[in-house]
Amino acid sequence: MTKSEIVSTETGDARITWHPGKKPWTVLAVSHGAGGGIEARDLVALAAALPEHGVTVALVEQPWRVAGKKLAPAPKTLDTGWRGLWPALARPGLPVIAGGRSAGARVACRTGGELGAAAVLALSFPLHPPGRPERTRADELLGTGLPTLVVQGGNDPFGTPGEFPRGEYRLVEIPHGDHGFALPKRAPLGQDEALALLTAEVATWVTSLR
């Protein structure tokens, strides 16, 4: 049974929606991007699939989203909000994997080490703004210092898998997926198959951390 709680931070109230794992041994805390909320298809799929693997999934709504604002604040403010949430995420007393999609993935990468995360999950990591590969954010990804999994759509305009630099992380491609892991109708892979691939890869990686 899911439950939600409001957590106060320096940047406002955030919300955590808990999806308890079966005989839980770890928590996967994942936040949304700058253009959407926890209803993103990948976050919903992970929250449905991972509890059977003993993973409690905590879907995190950042304060700006809870407040009803349409635009995300600066990265520094996002990081401050995430830091304020962390004690609540660690409260179950289990190792916490820091994760997120897009802007949320950047937050997890930037703060995971200092907060004592067990690992980092980066969904649709925005390696660069669309059409601006010279403005790379690779340093955030390469600097986690933690076991890191990147799950990237094959057609993501924020960085295709082939654009990512070599480093101490694992990268999984969702063929034909865009930034939200949506697939074009002509793709040989169906949408449900793509999400099943995503959840299976994340489940395998998380289990390997045990």
C-alpha positions in Angstrom: 0.0 0.0 0.0 1.4 3.4 -1.0 1.5 6.3 1.3 2.6 9.9 0.9 4.2 12.3 3.3 5.1 16.0 3.3 8.6 16.9 4.2 9.7 20.5 5.0 12.9 21.8 3.4 14.7 25.1 3.2 13.1 25.6 -0.3 9.6 24.6 0.7 7.5 21.5 1.3 8.3 18.4 -0.7 6.3 15.2 -1.0 7.4 11.6 -0.9 5.2 8.8 -2.1 6.3 5.5 -0.8 5.9 2.2 -2.6 7.0 -0.4 0.0 9.2 -3.3 -1.1 8.5 -6.9 -0.3 11.0 -7.7 2.5 12.8 -4.5 1.7 16.5 -4.3 1.8 17.1 -1.0 0.0 15.3 2.3 -0.9 15.4 3.7 -4.4 14.6 7.4 -4.2 13.8 9.0 -7.6 12.8 12.5 -8.5 11.2 14.0 -11.6 12.6 16.3 -14.2 12.1 20.0 -14.9 9.2 19.4 -17.3 7.0 16.9 -15.4 6.3 15.1 -12.2 6.3 11.6 -10.7 3.7 10.5 -13.2 6.4 10.1 -15.8 6.1 6.7 -17.5 9.5 5.4 -16.3 9.0 6.4 -12.7 5.5 4.8 -12.6 6.9 1.6 -14.2 9.8 1.4 -11.6 7.4 2.0 -8.7 5.2 -0.9 -10.0 8.0 -3.4 -10.7 10.7 -3.0 -8.1 8.9 -3.7 -4.9 8.7 -7.3 -5.8 12.5 -7.3 -5.8 12.7 -6.0 -2.2 13.2 -2.4 -3.3 11.1 0.3 -1.6 10.6 3.0 -4.2 10.3 6.6 -3.0 8.9 8.9 -5.6 10.0 12.4 -4.7 8.2 15.6 -5.8 10.5 18.6 -5.4 9.2 21.7 -3.5 8.7 23.8 -6.6 6.4 21.1 -8.1 4.4 20.7 -4.8 4.0 24.5 -4.8 2.4 24.4 -8.2 5.1 26.3 -10.0 5.6 25.6 -13.7 9.3 26.3 -13.9 12.1 24.5 -12.0 14.5 26.7 -10.0 18.2 26.9 -10.4 20.3 23.8 -9.9 21.6 25.0 -6.5 18.1 25.4 -5.2 17.2 21.9 -6.5 20.2 20.4 -4.6 19.2 22.2 -1.4 15.7 20.8 -1.6 17.1 17.3 -2.2 19.5 17.6 0.8 16.6 18.6 3.0 14.6 15.5 1.9 17.4 13.0 2.5 16.9 12.4 6.3 13.3 11.3 5.5 14.5 9.0 2.7 17.1 7.4 5.0 14.6 7.0 7.9 13.7 3.4 7.1 17.4 2.6 8.0 18.1 1.0 4.6 20.8 1.9 2.0 19.4 4.6 -0.2 20.0 4.7 -4.0 19.8 8.3 -5.2 18.0 8.6 -8.5 16.1 10.8 -10.8 15.1 11.6 -14.4 16.6 14.4 -16.4 17.1 17.4 -14.0 16.5 15.0 -11.1 19.3 12.8 -12.4 21.7 15.7 -12.3 20.7 16.4 -8.7 21.3 12.8 -7.7 24.7 12.8 -9.4 25.8 16.1 -7.8 24.8 15.2 -4.3 24.9 11.4 -4.0 28.5 11.2 -2.7 28.1 13.8 0.0 24.8 12.4 1.2 26.1 8.9 1.6 24.0 7.3 -1.2 24.7 3.7 -2.0 24.6 4.3 -5.7 23.1 6.6 -8.4 20.4 5.9 -11.0 20.3 8.5 -13.8 17.3 8.2 -16.1 17.5 10.3 -19.3 20.6 12.1 -18.1 20.7 15.5 -19.9 24.2 15.3 -21.2 23.8 18.7 -23.0 21.0 21.0 -24.1 19.4 19.9 -27.4 21.6 20.9 -30.3 24.4 22.2 -28.0 26.8 19.2 -27.5 29.6 21.6 -26.6 27.7 22.5 -23.4 28.4 19.1 -21.8 27.4 18.1 -18.3 29.6 15.0 -18.3 31.5 16.2 -15.2 28.4 15.8 -13.1 28.0 12.2 -14.2 31.7 11.3 -14.0 32.1 12.8 -10.6 29.6 10.7 -8.6 32.2 8.5 -7.1 29.5 5.8 -6.7 28.2 2.8 -8.7 26.1 4.6 -11.3 23.6 3.3 -13.9 22.5 5.6 -16.8 19.4 4.6 -18.7 19.2 6.6 -22.0 16.8 6.7 -24.9 18.5 5.9 -28.3 17.0 9.1 -29.8 17.3 11.4 -26.7 18.0 15.0 -28.0 19.7 15.7 -24.7 22.3 13.1 -25.5 22.2 9.8 -27.3 24.1 6.9 -25.8 26.9 7.2 -28.4 27.7 10.7 -27.2 28.4 9.7 -23.6 32.1 9.7 -22.6 33.8 6.6 -21.2 33.8 6.3 -17.5 33.1 4.3 -14.4 29.4 3.8 -14.9 27.1 1.5 -16.7 24.9 2.7 -19.6 21.8 1.0 -20.9 20.1 2.1 -24.1 16.4 2.0 -24.7 16.3 1.7 -28.5 14.4 4.5 -30.3 13.4 6.1 -27.0 13.2 9.9 -26.7 13.9 11.9 -23.5 10.7 10.6 -21.9 11.3 7.0 -23.3 8.5 7.4 -25.7 8.9 5.4 -29.0 7.8 6.4 -32.5 5.1 4.2 -34.0 7.5 2.9 -36.6 9.8 1.5 -33.9 10.2 -2.3 -33.9 9.9 -2.2 -30.1 6.6 -1.5 -28.5 6.1 1.0 -25.7 5.3 -1.7 -23.1 8.4 -3.7 -24.2 10.6 -0.6 -23.8 9.4 -0.1 -20.3 9.8 -3.7 -19.5 13.4 -3.5 -20.7 14.0 -0.5 -18.6 12.6 -2.0 -15.4 14.4 -5.3 -16.0 17.7 -3.6 -16.5 17.3 -1.4 -13.4 16.1 -4.4 -11.3 19.2 -6.4 -12.4 21.6 -3.6 -11.6 20.0 -2.8 -8.2 20.1 -6.5 -7.2 23.8 -6.6 -8.1 24.4 -4.0 -5.4 23.1 -6.2 -2.7 
